[in-house]
Amino acid sequence: MAETAGMTVDEAKTVHIEQLWVPDTLDSPDANDFLAAVEVGRRVRMETWGSDDLAYTPLEKLLEFSDPYERQIILVAKVDGDIVGTVDIALPLADNMDLAEFTLDILPEFQSRGVGRQLLEAAEELARAEGRTMVLVDTNHPATSLTEIPEDQLIPGSGAGFVPVSSREVDFAKRAGYTLQHIEQFSSCILPLDSKLAATLQLEADEANGGRYALHHWTDRCPEPWLEAVAALENAAGEVVRDDEDSEAPGVEPTGMVFDPVVLRETEDAALAQGRRTVVTAVEHLESGRIVGLTTISVLAHRQDVVFQDDTLVLQEHRGNKLGLLIKVANMERLSEQFPDARVIYTWNAPENRYLLTVNKQLGFATAGVTGLWQKELPGRASGATTSD
């Protein structure tokens, strides 16, 4: 996008918005702006969560640009040549083709000074030029900011959970014309699981399913004999309301992708190319020989101390047998065996998902905060709007 000048931050300084150049390598002479942009994201997460566990490292962020299912564009705000804010624009390429997802980060000392508004407006203009008509943006709120005061609780359209009305981020999203659609509860668990706790939960799950199921494990690549079965599970789960699910990150569940063995292999290859390892436990219904559930954990290959719970799927007709508990306990134990440096696992859940929230509590997950998912419908493509490299 061509550089644009906006309102002044103060009497002497002007904000300039431009598209970030993504270098081929981190040691490239032109990588300085990219490194500075990644550092903005790290500092914002430190400010929000008191930790940079959820921040990209420069290498992780660079690898994200190899995702074949999503195009990423980053706009940056500069003051006196220094990057003080970023907006990451994710454009899905396989489904949800009307959607753009924004992640907006402003350095703490430049918040409430007009930088965020200018970046958001520039991102919306770019999204319209790309033919996107719907924008999603999130706001993050640590547990310490959540109160029991009803007047300080903004409830989403889904009717479950809330974000604090008094939050600066909430005020910003509302003034920008976004509507709160959904809440994700953000939780963490210290690893490894206590061995006695794991044994107790394993026994509880075994007693509930009565030996009618068997577990299967793999890392990164599904064994050839199970490819068709796992593809069928993904497709069947996508046809129903997936209320038995964890999520690696808040967002819209893809609805247009149809899984088959080729697509599954492509997604596995893409994950490895982006530096992600995947630990999987699946459960087979012995009588039918069908895979009826699975759970996955994502491990960052270059930073294995922080891991993320990805999907947990159980077919509706097999719920009530504590299969979610069975496969999550087994997968977390296997994770610690394969990746002993893993010290914490993070997960997001819808607050109405009482079953998995209960399972997570049994496993030792504690609420760290909430993420609000906001939506805005964009008008048609702006007349004359163009983008340039």
LOPA-88097 format. One line per 2 residues: number of its first residue (from 0); their letters; for each residue y, z, x of C-alpha. Coordinates in nm, 3 decimals. Layout:
<bavexs>
NUM) A) Y,Z,X  ...
</bavexs>
This chain:
<bavexs>
0) MA) 0.000,0.000,0.000  0.345,-0.078,0.130
2) ET) 0.544,0.224,0.243  0.784,0.366,-0.012
4) AG) 1.062,0.621,0.019  1.092,0.894,-0.241
6) MT) 1.304,1.195,-0.327  1.415,1.421,-0.044
8) VD) 1.223,1.738,0.040  1.551,1.894,0.145
10) EA) 1.893,1.760,0.236  1.779,1.611,0.567
12) KT) 1.418,1.507,0.517  1.272,1.222,0.313
14) VH) 0.911,1.176,0.204  0.743,0.846,0.289
16) IE) 0.420,0.741,0.119  0.182,0.502,0.293
18) QL) -0.184,0.405,0.304  -0.384,0.575,0.575
20) WV) -0.539,0.356,0.841  -0.908,0.443,0.883
22) PD) -1.017,0.402,1.247  -1.351,0.264,1.357
24) TL) -1.416,0.569,1.576  -1.258,0.912,1.616
26) DS) -1.172,0.850,1.980  -0.982,0.534,1.893
28) PD) -0.615,0.529,2.006  -0.509,0.482,1.642
30) AN) -0.712,0.780,1.505  -0.431,1.039,1.524
32) DF) -0.312,0.994,1.165  -0.670,1.008,1.035
34) LA) -0.734,1.332,1.223  -0.407,1.477,1.091
36) AV) -0.497,1.383,0.733  -0.837,1.554,0.760
38) EV) -0.664,1.863,0.900  -0.441,1.878,0.591
40) GR) -0.752,1.902,0.374  -0.897,2.176,0.594
42) RV) -0.580,2.385,0.579  -0.557,2.353,0.201
44) RM) -0.916,2.474,0.157  -0.853,2.763,0.392
46) ET) -0.555,2.858,0.176  -0.755,2.830,-0.148
48) WG) -1.094,2.973,-0.054  -1.027,3.170,0.264
50) SD) -1.279,2.949,0.446  -1.308,2.589,0.559
52) DL) -1.673,2.561,0.450  -1.572,2.308,0.183
54) AY) -1.354,2.100,0.414  -1.462,1.775,0.573
56) TP) -1.485,1.755,0.948  -1.332,1.432,1.085
58) LE) -1.676,1.280,1.145  -1.799,1.369,0.796
60) KL) -1.492,1.213,0.641  -1.522,0.899,0.850
62) LE) -1.885,0.856,0.745  -1.783,0.884,0.378
64) FS) -1.625,0.540,0.405  -1.970,0.382,0.445
66) DP) -2.068,0.473,0.087  -2.182,0.148,-0.081
68) YE) -2.134,0.295,-0.430  -1.774,0.407,-0.392
70) RQ) -1.461,0.266,-0.233  -1.220,0.519,-0.085
72) II) -0.849,0.479,-0.020  -0.627,0.755,0.118
74) LV) -0.252,0.771,0.071  -0.051,1.010,0.286
76) AK) 0.292,1.166,0.257  0.491,1.187,0.580
78) VD) 0.800,1.391,0.662  0.964,1.317,0.998
80) GD) 0.650,1.124,1.090  0.414,1.417,1.023
82) IV) 0.148,1.403,0.749  0.216,1.685,0.501
84) GT) 0.001,1.570,0.207  -0.283,1.336,0.115
86) VD) -0.446,1.192,-0.195  -0.800,1.061,-0.165
88) IA) -0.867,0.790,-0.424  -1.235,0.728,-0.504
90) LP) -1.317,0.409,-0.694  -1.678,0.393,-0.821
92) LA) -1.842,0.055,-0.761  -2.178,0.089,-0.940
94) DN) -2.075,0.246,-1.272  -1.771,0.404,-1.438
96) MD) -1.575,0.099,-1.329  -1.271,0.206,-1.533
98) LA) -1.245,0.534,-1.340  -1.049,0.657,-1.040
100) EF) -1.098,1.009,-0.900  -0.817,1.175,-0.706
102) TL) -0.826,1.465,-0.461  -0.471,1.580,-0.390
104) DI) -0.393,1.807,-0.094  -0.046,1.931,0.005
106) LP) 0.019,2.164,0.298  0.114,2.509,0.166
108) EF) 0.463,2.499,0.316  0.538,2.168,0.140
110) QS) 0.409,2.263,-0.205  0.650,2.276,-0.502
112) RG) 0.887,2.041,-0.317  0.812,1.710,-0.489
114) VG) 0.555,1.581,-0.239  0.259,1.613,-0.473
116) RQ) 0.434,1.437,-0.758  0.522,1.139,-0.539
118) LL) 0.168,1.111,-0.402  0.017,1.134,-0.750
120) EA) 0.249,0.867,-0.890  0.169,0.636,-0.598
122) AE) -0.205,0.693,-0.650  -0.176,0.617,-1.023
124) EL) 0.009,0.294,-0.943  -0.265,0.191,-0.702
126) AR) -0.537,0.278,-0.955  -0.368,0.063,-1.221
128) AE) -0.342,-0.225,-0.976  -0.719,-0.189,-0.917
130) GR) -0.782,-0.221,-1.291  -0.872,0.146,-1.343
132) TM) -0.764,0.297,-1.675  -0.886,0.657,-1.644
134) VL) -0.805,0.914,-1.375  -0.980,1.241,-1.298
136) VD) -0.823,1.507,-1.079  -0.939,1.862,-1.012
138) TN) -0.771,2.197,-0.960  -0.940,2.483,-0.775
140) HP) -0.906,2.852,-0.855  -1.066,3.138,-0.658
142) AT) -1.224,3.423,-0.853  -0.936,3.655,-0.763
144) SL) -0.698,3.436,-0.965  -0.900,3.462,-1.287
146) TE) -0.789,3.731,-1.531  -0.916,3.873,-1.859
148) IP) -0.574,3.829,-2.020  -0.619,3.575,-2.305
150) ED) -0.263,3.449,-2.268  -0.342,3.346,-1.909
152) QL) -0.653,3.148,-1.999  -0.635,2.774,-2.059
154) IP) -0.961,2.665,-2.225  -1.078,2.303,-2.175
156) GS) -1.172,2.050,-2.439  -1.539,2.139,-2.389
158) GA) -1.460,2.491,-2.514  -1.628,2.676,-2.226
160) GF) -1.461,2.853,-1.935  -1.093,2.860,-1.844
162) VP) -0.837,2.814,-1.571  -0.538,3.047,-1.522
164) VS) -0.227,2.928,-1.709  -0.010,3.098,-1.446
166) SR) -0.156,2.879,-1.168  0.087,2.647,-0.991
168) EV) -0.183,2.377,-0.987  -0.237,2.406,-1.363
170) DF) 0.136,2.375,-1.429  0.152,2.071,-1.201
172) AK) -0.140,1.894,-1.376  0.004,1.960,-1.723
174) RA) 0.350,1.835,-1.627  0.193,1.521,-1.479
176) GY) 0.036,1.441,-1.818  -0.323,1.545,-1.747
178) TL) -0.548,1.716,-2.002  -0.806,1.980,-1.905
180) QH) -1.148,1.843,-2.006  -1.409,2.057,-1.836
182) IE) -1.471,2.361,-1.616  -1.721,2.396,-1.334
184) QF) -1.819,2.745,-1.216  -1.832,2.756,-0.838
186) SS) -2.086,2.992,-0.677  -2.228,3.071,-0.336
188) CI) -2.543,3.236,-0.201  -2.614,3.377,0.144
190) LP) -2.918,3.232,0.320  -3.202,3.282,0.383
192) LD) -3.340,3.432,0.062  -3.481,3.782,0.095
194) SK) -3.857,3.736,0.132  -3.942,4.010,-0.120
196) LA) -3.700,3.863,-0.376  -3.846,3.515,-0.324
198) AT) -4.201,3.645,-0.374  -4.103,3.830,-0.693
200) LQ) -3.930,3.526,-0.842  -4.216,3.299,-0.742
202) LE) -4.462,3.528,-0.922  -4.241,3.534,-1.234
204) AD) -4.228,3.154,-1.241  -4.602,3.115,-1.177
206) EA) -4.687,3.350,-1.464  -4.464,3.149,-1.700
208) NG) -4.616,2.808,-1.623  -4.978,2.922,-1.614
210) GR) -5.098,2.700,-1.329  -5.026,2.382,-1.525
212) YA) -4.793,2.243,-1.258  -4.803,2.159,-0.887
214) LH) -4.519,2.137,-0.634  -4.446,1.850,-0.397
216) HW) -4.193,1.850,-0.112  -4.019,1.592,0.102
218) TD) -3.709,1.550,0.316  -3.473,1.250,0.308
220) RC) -3.722,0.993,0.178  -3.948,1.016,-0.126
222) PE) -4.315,0.950,-0.044  -4.420,0.603,-0.155
224) PW) -4.671,0.726,-0.417  -4.396,0.916,-0.604
226) LE) -4.123,0.650,-0.604  -4.196,0.514,-0.952
228) AV) -4.236,0.863,-1.095  -3.907,0.992,-0.952
230) AA) -3.721,0.682,-1.074  -3.865,0.737,-1.422
232) LE) -3.755,1.102,-1.412  -3.399,1.008,-1.317
234) NA) -3.379,0.751,-1.595  -3.534,0.981,-1.858
236) AG) -3.302,1.266,-1.759  -3.002,1.035,-1.788
238) EV) -3.090,0.955,-2.150  -3.051,1.316,-2.270
240) VR) -2.787,1.582,-2.236  -2.856,1.719,-1.890
242) DD) -2.800,2.087,-1.963  -3.058,2.193,-1.704
244) ED) -2.856,2.082,-1.405  -2.676,2.200,-1.096
246) SE) -2.411,1.979,-0.943  -2.313,1.926,-0.581
248) AP) -1.952,1.878,-0.683  -1.753,1.858,-1.004
250) GV) -1.716,1.513,-1.149  -1.846,1.266,-1.401
252) EP) -2.220,1.213,-1.412  -2.296,0.843,-1.348
254) TG) -2.419,0.678,-1.665  -2.455,0.310,-1.578
256) MV) -2.700,0.320,-1.287  -3.062,0.238,-1.367
258) FD) -3.306,0.376,-1.111  -3.604,0.191,-0.970
260) PV) -3.781,0.221,-0.633  -3.537,-0.022,-0.468
262) VL) -3.230,0.169,-0.593  -3.381,0.501,-0.484
264) RE) -3.444,0.369,-0.134  -3.086,0.236,-0.121
266) TE) -2.942,0.575,-0.218  -3.160,0.745,0.044
268) DA) -3.041,0.502,0.311  -2.679,0.555,0.207
270) AL) -2.711,0.933,0.232  -2.858,0.911,0.582
272) AQ) -2.587,0.667,0.689  -2.326,0.918,0.574
274) GR) -2.483,1.196,0.778  -2.655,1.380,0.493
276) RT) -3.009,1.518,0.496  -3.181,1.588,0.164
278) VV) -3.443,1.856,0.097  -3.640,1.794,-0.224
280) TA) -3.895,1.988,-0.427  -4.054,1.813,-0.726
282) VE) -4.292,1.949,-0.987  -4.587,1.759,-1.130
284) HL) -4.742,1.824,-1.470  -5.109,1.824,-1.373
286) ES) -5.252,1.713,-1.708  -5.035,1.400,-1.728
288) GR) -4.986,1.345,-1.354  -4.615,1.301,-1.425
290) IV) -4.321,1.427,-1.219  -4.127,1.631,-1.474
292) GL) -3.864,1.801,-1.261  -3.700,1.811,-0.920
294) TT) -3.425,1.983,-0.728  -3.239,1.870,-0.418
296) IS) -3.026,2.036,-0.151  -2.787,1.836,0.067
298) VL) -2.748,1.928,0.433  -2.469,1.792,0.650
300) AH) -2.650,1.652,0.954  -2.362,1.737,1.187
302) RQ) -2.290,2.083,1.040  -2.610,2.243,0.918
304) DV) -2.479,2.594,0.852  -2.323,2.496,0.515
306) VF) -2.543,2.331,0.249  -2.496,2.220,-0.111
308) QD) -2.719,2.246,-0.414  -2.746,1.903,-0.571
310) DT) -2.913,1.811,-0.901  -3.178,2.023,-1.065
312) LV) -3.354,1.820,-1.335  -3.629,1.929,-1.574
314) LQ) -3.741,1.710,-1.863  -3.657,1.865,-2.197
316) EH) -4.016,1.885,-2.321  -4.117,2.092,-2.017
318) RG) -3.837,2.349,-2.035  -3.923,2.707,-2.122
320) NK) -4.180,2.729,-1.840  -3.933,2.854,-1.575
322) LG) -3.975,2.534,-1.380  -3.612,2.545,-1.274
324) LL) -3.672,2.884,-1.114  -4.002,2.766,-0.963
326) IK) -3.862,2.463,-0.785  -3.533,2.623,-0.676
328) VA) -3.704,2.919,-0.509  -3.949,2.689,-0.333
330) NM) -3.677,2.449,-0.221  -3.448,2.721,-0.084
332) ER) -3.736,2.868,0.115  -3.829,2.527,0.250
334) LS) -3.465,2.462,0.339  -3.454,2.773,0.557
336) EQ) -3.776,2.670,0.729  -3.646,2.323,0.814
338) FP) -3.281,2.411,0.875  -3.274,2.770,1.004
340) DA) -2.902,2.749,1.084  -2.814,2.725,0.713
342) RV) -2.620,3.042,0.629  -2.470,2.968,0.286
344) IY) -2.541,2.739,-0.010  -2.277,2.634,-0.264
346) TW) -2.321,2.505,-0.617  -2.116,2.410,-0.923
348) NA) -2.237,2.462,-1.282  -2.096,2.410,-1.627
350) PE) -2.024,2.758,-1.776  -2.223,2.669,-2.088
352) NR) -2.534,2.610,-1.875  -2.663,2.963,-1.931
354) YL) -3.015,2.892,-1.806  -2.926,2.778,-1.455
356) LT) -2.647,3.033,-1.426  -2.910,3.300,-1.497
358) VN) -3.149,3.147,-1.244  -2.874,3.131,-0.984
360) KQ) -2.786,3.495,-1.046  -3.151,3.589,-0.992
362) LG) -3.143,3.401,-0.661  -2.834,3.592,-0.547
364) FA) -2.553,3.346,-0.623  -2.212,3.506,-0.680
366) TA) -1.916,3.345,-0.855  -1.652,3.230,-0.606
368) GV) -1.416,3.067,-0.856  -1.381,2.772,-1.090
370) TG) -1.280,2.409,-1.069  -1.089,2.249,-1.354
372) LW) -1.148,1.880,-1.422  -0.841,1.705,-1.564
374) QK) -0.818,1.361,-1.722  -0.541,1.111,-1.784
376) EL) -0.551,0.768,-1.942  -0.339,0.515,-1.757
378) PG) -0.146,0.237,-1.927  -0.242,-0.121,-1.850
380) RA) -0.188,-0.271,-1.508  0.172,-0.248,-1.409
382) SG) 0.352,-0.581,-1.416  0.388,-0.717,-1.066
384) AT) 0.198,-0.427,-0.909  0.039,-0.526,-0.580
386) TS) -0.130,-0.358,-0.290  -0.130,-0.452,0.074
388) D) -0.317,-0.329,0.377
</bavexs>
